Amino acid sequence: MSRRMVVNVEHGAANPSVGTLLRISEALRVGLPALVEPPRPSLVKVTRHGEGATLWSSGSGGRGVLVAGTEPPDVVELWDWTLGPGDHHTSEAHSPGTKELLQVRQGAITIEVADRSVTLDIGDAVTLPGDVPHAYTNPGSRSARFALAVFEPSAGPGPRSEAVDA
């Protein structure tokens, strides 16, 4: 990523992609939620309807909204995704060990991971590796909606207890 892009993001002069934000969060060793959520000093973090960070949108009404997340070292993100008819979102590989869990709430979506493709209907769920390129597509003529949880282990500094060989 160019130095100019980082400066533009810092000054609010750029509209970075989710991939760019992930690269910045990985370079800073903080999880994506810590990068985009406003600071909240409370033990319990509440995100009211409509207050999440919209980090992806499309011309047909699709959007990816980060609604909640935990702090490093092990980061969990909760997303509310809507894909408009025909929308396709490609995701770069996340950091090693990342896992994604997804459940369809409305419509149908097709998930592509490596050389595998699977279509999910309302209520269907899937677990997939997030550390390889993957994509979500709405093959239908109506909007599709899904909940997405992303687990990114060791995304940044934080207390860790590690076993040491004696």
N, CA and C atoms as a LAMMPS dump frame, in Angstrom:
ITEM: TIMESTEP
0
ITEM: NUMBER OF ATOMS
498
ITEM: BOX BOUNDS ff ff ff
-5.0000000000000000e+02 5.0000000000000000e+02
-5.0000000000000000e+02 5.0000000000000000e+02
-5.0000000000000000e+02 5.0000000000000000e+02
ITEM: ATOMS id mol type element x y z
1 1 1 N 0.843 -1.162 0
2 1 2 C 0 0 0
3 1 3 C 0.893 1.231 0
4 2 1 N 0.503 2.198 -0.772
5 2 2 C 1.338 3.394 -0.893
6 2 3 C 1.216 4.294 0.331
7 3 1 N 2.264 5.059 0.53
8 3 2 C 2.29 6.016 1.634
9 3 3 C 1.183 7.051 1.446
10 4 1 N 0.965 7.456 0.204
11 4 2 C -0.064 8.437 -0.126
12 4 3 C -1.442 7.921 0.285
13 5 1 N -1.722 6.63 0.052
14 5 2 C -3.013 6.054 0.423
15 5 3 C -3.214 6.137 1.935
16 6 1 N -2.168 5.807 2.702
17 6 2 C -2.263 5.865 4.162
18 6 3 C -2.552 7.29 4.616
19 7 1 N -1.853 8.264 4.033
20 7 2 C -2.073 9.671 4.377
21 7 3 C -3.498 10.077 4.03
22 8 1 N -3.975 9.694 2.85
23 8 2 C -5.342 10.032 2.446
24 8 3 C -6.375 9.423 3.382
25 9 1 N -6.151 8.193 3.82
26 9 2 C -7.071 7.546 4.763
27 9 3 C -7.057 8.297 6.093
28 10 1 N -5.866 8.643 6.573
29 10 2 C -5.737 9.373 7.842
30 10 3 C -6.491 10.696 7.816
31 11 1 N -6.454 11.378 6.676
32 11 2 C -7.08 12.694 6.558
33 11 3 C -8.528 12.63 6.065
34 12 1 N -9.036 11.419 5.876
35 12 2 C -10.413 11.274 5.426
36 12 3 C -10.612 11.657 3.978
37 13 1 N -9.522 11.691 3.192
38 13 2 C -9.599 12.089 1.791
39 13 3 C -9.747 10.886 0.861
40 14 1 N -9.767 9.676 1.418
41 14 2 C -9.901 8.468 0.609
42 14 3 C -11.027 7.618 1.166
43 15 1 N -11.634 6.836 0.298
44 15 2 C -12.665 5.885 0.71
45 15 3 C -12.06 4.499 0.532
46 16 1 N -11.34 4.011 1.559
47 16 2 C -10.605 2.752 1.402
48 16 3 C -11.524 1.544 1.315
49 17 1 N -11.069 0.529 0.586
50 17 2 C -11.803 -0.73 0.501
51 17 3 C -11.637 -1.498 1.8
52 18 1 N -12.454 -2.53 1.985
53 18 2 C -12.319 -3.381 3.164
54 18 3 C -10.922 -4.008 3.169
55 19 1 N -10.423 -4.402 1.997
56 19 2 C -9.087 -4.985 1.902
57 19 3 C -8.008 -4.027 2.377
58 20 1 N -8.128 -2.755 1.988
59 20 2 C -7.17 -1.749 2.427
60 20 3 C -7.241 -1.559 3.94
61 21 1 N -8.454 -1.494 4.481
62 21 2 C -8.615 -1.346 5.93
63 21 3 C -8.037 -2.545 6.672
64 22 1 N -8.227 -3.743 6.119
65 22 2 C -7.66 -4.941 6.753
66 22 3 C -6.137 -4.88 6.753
67 23 1 N -5.536 -4.436 5.641
68 23 2 C -4.073 -4.323 5.586
69 23 3 C -3.565 -3.306 6.606
70 24 1 N -4.286 -2.185 6.757
71 24 2 C -3.889 -1.179 7.744
72 24 3 C -4.018 -1.753 9.153
73 25 1 N -5.13 -2.434 9.439
74 25 2 C -5.323 -2.986 10.786
75 25 3 C -4.276 -4.044 11.096
76 26 1 N -3.897 -4.848 10.091
77 26 2 C -2.863 -5.86 10.304
78 26 3 C -1.504 -5.204 10.532
79 27 1 N -1.208 -4.143 9.787
80 27 2 C 0.072 -3.447 9.965
81 27 3 C 0.159 -2.797 11.351
82 28 1 N -0.958 -2.298 11.844
83 28 2 C -0.993 -1.679 13.17
84 28 3 C -1.149 -2.712 14.284
85 29 1 N -1.413 -3.963 13.886
86 29 2 C -1.639 -5.056 14.839
87 29 3 C -2.819 -4.774 15.76
88 30 1 N -3.879 -4.236 15.155
89 30 2 C -5.148 -4.056 15.857
90 30 3 C -6.214 -4.704 14.988
91 31 1 N -7.286 -5.123 15.574
92 31 2 C -8.368 -5.703 14.795
93 31 3 C -9.117 -4.63 14.032
94 32 1 N -9.8 -5.033 12.98
95 32 2 C -10.582 -4.098 12.173
96 32 3 C -11.594 -3.323 13.019
97 33 1 N -12.298 -3.957 13.975
98 33 2 C -13.246 -3.178 14.783
99 33 3 C -12.575 -2.006 15.513
100 34 1 N -11.378 -2.207 16.043
101 34 2 C -10.683 -1.132 16.755
102 34 3 C -10.332 0.016 15.814
103 35 1 N -10.179 -0.285 14.544
104 35 2 C -9.809 0.729 13.562
105 35 3 C -11.002 1.585 13.146
106 36 1 N -12.201 1 13.053
107 36 2 C -13.342 1.729 12.489
108 36 3 C -14.426 2.112 13.488
109 37 1 N -14.466 1.48 14.655
110 37 2 C -15.502 1.805 15.633
111 37 3 C -15.096 3.027 16.442
112 38 1 N -16.072 3.869 16.8
113 38 2 C -15.735 4.99 17.686
114 38 3 C -15.371 4.446 19.068
115 39 1 N -14.472 5.114 19.784
116 39 2 C -14.081 4.627 21.107
117 39 3 C -15.272 4.629 22.061
118 40 1 N -15.376 3.565 22.84
119 40 2 C -16.448 3.442 23.824
120 40 3 C -15.842 2.942 25.13
121 41 1 N -15.875 3.746 26.166
122 41 2 C -15.214 3.367 27.41
123 41 3 C -15.965 2.341 28.252
124 42 1 N -17.144 1.945 27.861
125 42 2 C -17.972 1.052 28.662
126 42 3 C -17.555 -0.405 28.535
127 43 1 N -17.841 -1.177 29.583
128 43 2 C -17.589 -2.616 29.571
129 43 3 C -18.498 -3.303 28.554
130 44 1 N -19.722 -2.83 28.428
131 44 2 C -20.691 -3.381 27.482
132 44 3 C -20.809 -2.401 26.323
133 45 1 N -20.555 -2.878 25.117
134 45 2 C -20.633 -2.036 23.925
135 45 3 C -21.937 -2.332 23.203
136 46 1 N -22.758 -1.337 23.022
137 46 2 C -24.027 -1.491 22.328
138 46 3 C -23.952 -0.732 21.012
139 47 1 N -24.306 -1.398 19.93
140 47 2 C -24.413 -0.735 18.633
141 47 3 C -25.891 -0.743 18.268
142 48 1 N -26.501 0.397 18.253
143 48 2 C -27.917 0.511 17.918
144 48 3 C -28.123 0.338 16.415
145 49 1 N -29.317 -0.074 16.05
146 49 2 C -29.67 -0.255 14.641
147 49 3 C -29.308 1.013 13.856
148 50 1 N -28.566 0.833 12.782
149 50 2 C -28.168 1.956 11.941
150 50 3 C -26.863 2.625 12.342
151 51 1 N -26.252 2.199 13.449
152 51 2 C -25.013 2.831 13.922
153 51 3 C -23.746 2.085 13.517
154 52 1 N -23.847 0.924 12.894
155 52 2 C -22.662 0.167 12.513
156 52 3 C -21.865 0.887 11.431
157 53 1 N -20.636 0.462 11.247
158 53 2 C -19.757 1.056 10.239
159 53 3 C -19.97 0.355 8.898
160 54 1 N -20.52 1.075 7.915
161 54 2 C -20.716 0.524 6.575
162 54 3 C -19.37 0.579 5.857
163 55 1 N -18.799 -0.601 5.593
164 55 2 C -17.464 -0.666 4.993
165 55 3 C -17.477 -1.146 3.547
166 56 1 N -18.655 -1.493 3.034
167 56 2 C -18.789 -1.868 1.631
168 56 3 C -20.205 -1.53 1.199
169 57 1 N -20.352 -1.031 -0.018
170 57 2 C -21.692 -0.787 -0.565
171 57 3 C -21.65 -0.96 -2.067
172 58 1 N -22.84 -1.181 -2.619
173 58 2 C -22.956 -1.371 -4.073
174 58 3 C -24.052 -0.463 -4.608
175 59 1 N -24.091 -0.336 -5.917
176 59 2 C -25.106 0.482 -6.566
177 59 3 C -26.499 -0.112 -6.499
178 60 1 N -26.603 -1.408 -6.204
179 60 2 C -27.929 -2.045 -6.153
180 60 3 C -28.442 -2.204 -4.724
181 61 1 N -27.852 -1.46 -3.781
182 61 2 C -28.358 -1.487 -2.411
183 61 3 C -27.631 -2.436 -1.482
184 62 1 N -26.603 -3.102 -1.973
185 62 2 C -25.842 -4 -1.115
186 62 3 C -24.978 -3.216 -0.149
187 63 1 N -24.713 -3.823 1.022
188 63 2 C -23.814 -3.185 1.967
189 63 3 C -23.325 -4.183 3.004
190 64 1 N -22.11 -3.953 3.451
191 64 2 C -21.519 -4.746 4.517
192 64 3 C -21.309 -3.836 5.711
193 65 1 N -21.983 -4.145 6.809
194 65 2 C -21.949 -3.285 7.99
195 65 3 C -21.313 -4.044 9.153
196 66 1 N -20.233 -3.511 9.682
197 66 2 C -19.598 -4.07 10.866
198 66 3 C -20.392 -3.568 12.067
199 67 1 N -21.083 -4.485 12.772
200 67 2 C -21.967 -4.067 13.858
201 67 3 C -21.375 -4.273 15.247
202 68 1 N -20.394 -5.152 15.374
203 68 2 C -19.77 -5.376 16.68
204 68 3 C -18.429 -6.061 16.485
205 69 1 N -17.567 -5.916 17.475
206 69 2 C -16.268 -6.57 17.395
207 69 3 C -15.567 -6.554 18.743
208 70 1 N -14.641 -7.474 18.88
209 70 2 C -13.862 -7.555 20.112
210 70 3 C -12.48 -6.961 19.876
211 71 1 N -11.729 -6.826 20.949
212 71 2 C -10.39 -6.256 20.886
213 71 3 C -9.348 -7.359 20.802
214 72 1 N -8.142 -7.024 20.327
215 72 2 C -7.072 -8.012 20.251
216 72 3 C -6.759 -8.577 21.64
217 73 1 N -6.157 -9.749 21.705
218 73 2 C -5.412 -10.37 20.622
219 73 3 C -6.281 -11.21 19.679
220 74 1 N -7.329 -11.846 20.165
221 74 2 C -8.191 -12.649 19.289
222 74 3 C -9.424 -11.82 18.958
223 75 1 N -9.548 -11.421 17.696
224 75 2 C -10.615 -10.516 17.279
225 75 3 C -11.767 -11.305 16.664
226 76 1 N -12.983 -10.952 17.086
227 76 2 C -14.197 -11.499 16.492
228 76 3 C -14.987 -10.308 15.971
229 77 1 N -15.419 -10.389 14.713
230 77 2 C -16.222 -9.334 14.103
231 77 3 C -17.595 -9.9 13.777
232 78 1 N -18.64 -9.095 13.996
233 78 2 C -19.997 -9.468 13.617
234 78 3 C -20.477 -8.486 12.564
235 79 1 N -20.854 -9.036 11.416
236 79 2 C -21.264 -8.232 10.262
237 79 3 C -22.721 -8.496 9.911
238 80 1 N -23.376 -7.47 9.363
239 80 2 C -24.715 -7.582 8.786
240 80 3 C -24.551 -7.235 7.306
241 81 1 N -24.704 -8.247 6.451
242 81 2 C -24.498 -8.064 5.013
243 81 3 C -25.817 -8.107 4.258
244 82 1 N -25.949 -7.223 3.28
245 82 2 C -27.04 -7.261 2.317
246 82 3 C -26.395 -7.252 0.941
247 83 1 N -26.806 -8.174 0.087
248 83 2 C -26.349 -8.178 -1.304
249 83 3 C -27.562 -7.905 -2.182
250 84 1 N -27.468 -6.877 -2.998
251 84 2 C -28.542 -6.59 -3.932
252 84 3 C -28.557 -7.651 -5.031
253 85 1 N -29.613 -7.669 -5.853
254 85 2 C -29.692 -8.644 -6.944
255 85 3 C -28.438 -8.594 -7.819
256 86 1 N -27.787 -9.739 -7.985
257 86 2 C -26.598 -9.831 -8.819
258 86 3 C -25.316 -9.334 -8.179
259 87 1 N -25.379 -8.8 -6.95
260 87 2 C -24.165 -8.309 -6.284
261 87 3 C -23.152 -9.428 -6.1
262 88 1 N -21.888 -9.042 -6.185
263 88 2 C -20.77 -9.971 -5.985
264 88 3 C -19.716 -9.226 -5.174
265 89 1 N -19.295 -9.82 -4.065
266 89 2 C -18.248 -9.215 -3.245
267 89 3 C -17.103 -10.212 -3.108
268 90 1 N -15.918 -9.811 -3.552
269 90 2 C -14.724 -10.642 -3.428
270 90 3 C -13.93 -10.171 -2.221
271 91 1 N -13.504 -11.116 -1.396
272 91 2 C -12.717 -10.796 -0.209
273 91 3 C -11.316 -11.363 -0.352
274 92 1 N -10.333 -10.542 -0.073
275 92 2 C -8.954 -11.013 -0.061
276 92 3 C -8.772 -11.967 1.121
277 93 1 N -7.725 -12.745 1.083
278 93 2 C -7.405 -13.625 2.199
279 93 3 C -7.079 -12.773 3.424
280 94 1 N -7.645 -13.154 4.566
281 94 2 C -7.347 -12.485 5.826
282 94 3 C -6.099 -13.13 6.436
283 95 1 N -5.731 -12.731 7.624
284 95 2 C -4.531 -13.263 8.266
285 95 3 C -4.666 -14.768 8.525
286 96 1 N -3.535 -15.484 8.622
287 96 2 C -3.559 -16.937 8.817
288 96 3 C -4.398 -17.344 10.028
289 97 1 N -5.183 -18.388 9.838
290 97 2 C -6.021 -18.926 10.904
291 97 3 C -7.406 -18.321 10.992
292 98 1 N -7.701 -17.307 10.18
293 98 2 C -9.014 -16.661 10.224
294 98 3 C -10.101 -17.631 9.761
295 99 1 N -11.221 -17.629 10.476
296 99 2 C -12.389 -18.459 10.144
297 99 3 C -13.599 -17.546 10.005
298 100 1 N -14.526 -17.951 9.142
299 100 2 C -15.769 -17.212 8.98
300 100 3 C -16.946 -18.148 9.176
301 101 1 N -17.985 -17.621 9.82
302 101 2 C -19.248 -18.329 10.004
303 101 3 C -20.331 -17.434 9.43
304 102 1 N -21.212 -18.008 8.641
305 102 2 C -22.199 -17.207 7.933
306 102 3 C -23.545 -17.908 7.989
307 103 1 N -24.628 -17.139 8.192
308 103 2 C -25.976 -17.697 8.123
309 103 3 C -26.859 -16.773 7.297
310 104 1 N -27.567 -17.368 6.335
311 104 2 C -28.443 -16.611 5.447
312 104 3 C -29.743 -16.288 6.182
313 105 1 N -30.123 -15.022 6.145
314 105 2 C -31.351 -14.555 6.794
315 105 3 C -32.47 -14.283 5.795
316 106 1 N -32.09 -13.959 4.548
317 106 2 C -33.085 -13.619 3.517
318 106 3 C -32.492 -13.939 2.164
319 107 1 N -33.284 -14.513 1.27
320 107 2 C -32.823 -14.811 -0.083
321 107 3 C -31.875 -15.991 -0.13
322 108 1 N -30.955 -15.937 -1.066
323 108 2 C -29.952 -16.997 -1.235
324 108 3 C -28.631 -16.342 -1.627
325 109 1 N -27.525 -16.978 -1.222
326 109 2 C -26.217 -16.487 -1.626
327 109 3 C -25.347 -17.659 -2.035
328 110 1 N -24.41 -17.379 -2.905
329 110 2 C -23.424 -18.377 -3.315
330 110 3 C -22.083 -17.964 -2.745
331 111 1 N -21.422 -18.931 -2.096
332 111 2 C -20.106 -18.708 -1.504
333 111 3 C -19.084 -19.411 -2.385
334 112 1 N -18.007 -18.732 -2.711
335 112 2 C -16.914 -19.335 -3.472
336 112 3 C -15.654 -19.3 -2.616
337 113 1 N -15.055 -20.462 -2.412
338 113 2 C -13.816 -20.587 -1.656
339 113 3 C -12.915 -21.535 -2.419
340 114 1 N -11.734 -21.048 -2.794
341 114 2 C -10.793 -21.848 -3.6
342 114 3 C -11.531 -22.334 -4.844
343 115 1 N -11.605 -23.635 -5.06
344 115 2 C -12.281 -24.158 -6.254
345 115 3 C -13.663 -24.699 -5.932
346 116 1 N -14.212 -24.323 -4.784
347 116 2 C -15.511 -24.84 -4.363
348 116 3 C -16.544 -23.721 -4.34
349 117 1 N -17.766 -24.05 -4.744
350 117 2 C -18.869 -23.103 -4.742
351 117 3 C -20.084 -23.788 -4.128
352 118 1 N -20.78 -23.084 -3.248
353 118 2 C -21.977 -23.644 -2.613
354 118 3 C -23.024 -22.542 -2.497
355 119 1 N -24.279 -22.89 -2.793
356 119 2 C -25.381 -21.938 -2.671
357 119 3 C -26.158 -22.255 -1.403
358 120 1 N -26.431 -21.21 -0.642
359 120 2 C -27.146 -21.339 0.624
360 120 3 C -28.477 -20.607 0.547
361 121 1 N -29.5 -21.211 1.145
362 121 2 C -30.829 -20.607 1.209
363 121 3 C -31.101 -20.12 2.63
364 122 1 N -32.271 -19.522 2.843
365 122 2 C -32.651 -18.988 4.152
366 122 3 C -32.442 -20.044 5.238
367 123 1 N -31.738 -19.651 6.292
368 123 2 C -31.494 -20.529 7.428
369 123 3 C -30.258 -21.394 7.295
370 124 1 N -29.737 -21.564 6.079
371 124 2 C -28.516 -22.357 5.89
372 124 3 C -27.322 -21.604 6.46
373 125 1 N -26.34 -22.363 6.921
374 125 2 C -25.129 -21.77 7.492
375 125 3 C -23.907 -22.489 6.949
376 126 1 N -22.761 -21.828 7.022
377 126 2 C -21.514 -22.402 6.533
378 126 3 C -20.354 -21.894 7.392
379 127 1 N -19.342 -22.721 7.517
380 127 2 C -18.068 -22.335 8.123
381 127 3 C -17.027 -22.433 7.03
382 128 1 N -16.183 -21.418 6.908
383 128 2 C -15.188 -21.44 5.849
384 128 3 C -13.901 -20.779 6.313
385 129 1 N -12.792 -21.144 5.672
386 129 2 C -11.528 -20.479 6.014
387 129 3 C -11.545 -19.055 5.456
388 130 1 N -11.172 -18.098 6.289
389 130 2 C -11.11 -16.719 5.826
390 130 3 C -9.712 -16.326 5.39
391 131 1 N -8.77 -17.266 5.526
392 131 2 C -7.383 -16.948 5.175
393 131 3 C -7.028 -17.357 3.752
394 132 1 N -8.046 -17.557 2.922
395 132 2 C -7.881 -17.773 1.483
396 132 3 C -8.866 -16.834 0.782
397 133 1 N -8.596 -16.436 -0.46
398 133 2 C -9.56 -15.579 -1.159
399 133 3 C -10.923 -16.263 -1.228
400 134 1 N -11.978 -15.482 -1.063
401 134 2 C -13.329 -16.022 -1.103
402 134 3 C -14.278 -14.927 -1.597
403 135 1 N -15.504 -15.335 -1.959
404 135 2 C -16.451 -14.363 -2.503
405 135 3 C -17.875 -14.75 -2.135
406 136 1 N -18.738 -13.731 -2.1
407 136 2 C -20.159 -13.906 -1.837
408 136 3 C -20.908 -13.324 -3.03
409 137 1 N -21.903 -14.05 -3.529
410 137 2 C -22.692 -13.583 -4.669
411 137 3 C -24.168 -13.8 -4.391
412 138 1 N -24.993 -12.851 -4.807
413 138 2 C -26.442 -13.023 -4.752
414 138 3 C -26.892 -13.42 -6.151
415 139 1 N -27.247 -14.697 -6.357
416 139 2 C -27.661 -15.141 -7.686
417 139 3 C -29.115 -14.806 -8.005
418 140 1 N -29.85 -14.275 -7.032
419 140 2 C -31.283 -14.056 -7.198
420 140 3 C -31.648 -12.69 -7.737
421 141 1 N -32.961 -12.481 -7.891
422 141 2 C -33.489 -11.221 -8.398
423 141 3 C -33.985 -10.314 -7.277
424 142 1 N -33.84 -10.773 -6.013
425 142 2 C -34.211 -9.974 -4.846
426 142 3 C -33.005 -9.868 -3.923
427 143 1 N -33.041 -8.936 -3.014
428 143 2 C -31.937 -8.773 -2.065
429 143 3 C -31.767 -10.01 -1.196
430 144 1 N -30.543 -10.265 -0.822
431 144 2 C -30.21 -11.351 0.096
432 144 3 C -29.519 -10.725 1.3
433 145 1 N -29.724 -11.342 2.455
434 145 2 C -29.116 -10.811 3.677
435 145 3 C -28.529 -11.952 4.481
436 146 1 N -27.355 -11.697 5.072
437 146 2 C -26.746 -12.725 5.903
438 146 3 C -25.963 -12.119 7.049
439 147 1 N -25.863 -12.895 8.128
440 147 2 C -25.035 -12.528 9.273
441 147 3 C -23.697 -13.222 9.084
442 148 1 N -22.62 -12.513 9.38
443 148 2 C -21.282 -13.046 9.204
444 148 3 C -20.461 -12.777 10.457
445 149 1 N -19.866 -13.824 11.007
446 149 2 C -18.933 -13.68 12.119
447 149 3 C -17.547 -14.055 11.597
448 150 1 N -16.559 -13.231 11.901
449 150 2 C -15.182 -13.465 11.47
450 150 3 C -14.319 -13.582 12.723
451 151 1 N -13.616 -14.701 12.845
452 151 2 C -12.69 -14.918 13.956
453 151 3 C -11.277 -14.821 13.418
454 152 1 N -10.516 -13.871 13.954
455 152 2 C -9.143 -13.657 13.519
456 152 3 C -8.222 -13.816 14.732
457 153 1 N -7.612 -15.001 14.881
458 153 2 C -6.769 -15.227 16.054
459 153 3 C -5.477 -14.406 15.988
460 154 1 N -5.048 -13.962 17.127
461 154 2 C -3.78 -13.228 17.254
462 154 3 C -3.686 -12.056 16.293
463 155 1 N -4.747 -11.254 16.222
464 155 2 C -4.763 -10.126 15.299
465 155 3 C -3.923 -8.957 15.777
466 156 1 N -3.553 -8.947 17.019
467 156 2 C -2.774 -7.834 17.521
468 156 3 C -2.276 -8.101 18.916
469 157 1 N -1.612 -7.109 19.5
470 157 2 C -1.05 -7.313 20.833
471 157 3 C -2.149 -7.444 21.878
472 158 1 N -1.825 -8.138 22.918
473 158 2 C -2.765 -8.337 24.012
474 158 3 C -2.229 -9.408 24.925
475 159 1 N -2.874 -9.604 26.051
476 159 2 C -2.383 -10.626 26.979
477 159 3 C -2.49 -12.012 26.386
478 160 1 N -1.454 -12.775 26.498
479 160 2 C -1.422 -14.148 25.98
480 160 3 C -0.763 -15.027 27.009
481 161 1 N -1.277 -16.211 27.156
482 161 2 C -0.586 -17.202 27.971
483 161 3 C -0.146 -18.305 27.02
484 162 1 N 1.139 -18.465 26.86
485 162 2 C 1.645 -19.453 25.926
486 162 3 C 2.457 -20.503 26.678
487 163 1 N 2.286 -21.745 26.265
488 163 2 C 3.042 -22.824 26.888
489 163 3 C 4.486 -22.735 26.453
490 164 1 N 5.383 -22.987 27.382
491 164 2 C 6.805 -22.958 27.09
492 164 3 C 7.355 -24.352 27.346
493 165 1 N 8.124 -24.888 26.393
494 165 2 C 8.74 -26.203 26.569
495 165 3 C 9.779 -26.127 27.685
496 166 1 N 9.767 -27.143 28.554
497 166 2 C 10.728 -27.156 29.664
498 166 3 C 12.021 -27.804 29.247
